Amino acid sequence: MSLTRQQLITLVTKIVNAEGTEEELDQWLEIVASNVPHPGVSDLIFWNEPELTPEEIVDAALGYQPIVLPPPTEN
């Protein structure tokens, strides 16, 4: 399942505003997490300082690029 930026913003908005049951919120968070490369998207939603808007959360989560280290060299 691949969601658009706007679909992700809609889900993050619902999560931020606690617009569903606990089960729905957990499900929406799993859907968001499976559609973005950021490994800590829940931290962006719940713990980020300063608090981000849903748009900022989605943009940060979509723009995440892991640091790829070269393999160690043999001595």
C-alpha positions as CSV (number, residue, x, y, z in Angstrom):
1,M,0.0,0.0,0.0
2,S,1.5,3.3,-1.0
3,L,-0.2,6.4,0.2
4,T,0.0,9.9,-1.2
5,R,1.4,12.8,0.8
6,Q,-2.2,14.1,1.2
7,Q,-3.5,10.8,2.5
8,L,-0.6,10.6,5.0
9,I,-1.4,14.2,6.2
10,T,-5.0,13.2,6.6
11,L,-4.1,10.2,8.8
12,V,-1.5,12.1,10.8
13,T,-4.1,14.8,11.4
14,K,-6.5,12.2,12.8
15,I,-3.8,10.7,15.0
16,V,-2.7,14.1,16.3
17,N,-6.3,15.1,17.1
18,A,-7.1,11.6,18.5
19,E,-10.1,11.3,16.2
20,G,-10.6,7.6,16.6
21,T,-10.6,4.7,19.1
22,E,-7.3,3.5,20.5
23,E,-7.4,0.6,18.0
24,E,-8.0,2.9,15.1
25,L,-5.2,5.2,16.2
26,D,-2.8,2.3,16.5
27,Q,-3.9,1.0,13.0
28,W,-3.4,4.5,11.4
29,L,0.0,4.8,13.0
30,E,1.0,1.5,11.6
31,I,-0.2,2.5,8.2
32,V,1.7,5.8,8.3
33,A,4.9,4.0,9.6
34,S,4.7,1.5,6.7
35,N,4.5,4.2,4.1
36,V,7.4,6.4,5.1
37,P,11.1,5.7,5.4
38,H,11.5,7.5,8.8
39,P,12.0,4.8,11.5
40,G,10.7,7.0,14.3
41,V,7.6,8.6,12.7
42,S,5.8,8.1,16.0
43,D,8.4,10.3,17.8
44,L,7.8,13.0,15.2
45,I,4.0,12.8,16.0
46,F,4.1,12.5,19.8
47,W,7.4,13.7,21.1
48,N,9.0,16.3,18.8
49,E,10.0,19.6,20.2
50,P,8.9,22.0,18.9
51,E,5.6,20.4,18.1
52,L,5.2,20.0,14.3
53,T,2.1,20.4,12.2
54,P,0.8,17.3,10.4
55,E,2.2,18.6,7.1
56,E,5.7,19.1,8.7
57,I,5.5,15.6,10.2
58,V,4.7,14.0,6.9
59,D,7.4,16.0,5.0
60,A,10.0,15.1,7.6
61,A,9.0,11.5,7.5
62,L,9.0,11.3,3.7
63,G,12.3,13.2,3.4
64,Y,14.2,11.0,5.8
65,Q,17.3,9.4,4.4
66,P,19.4,7.0,6.5
67,I,23.1,7.5,6.7
68,V,24.7,4.7,4.8
69,L,28.2,3.9,6.0
70,P,30.7,2.1,3.8
71,P,31.6,-1.4,4.9
72,P,34.6,-1.7,7.1
73,T,37.9,-2.2,5.4
74,E,40.0,-5.3,6.1
75,N,43.5,-4.6,7.5
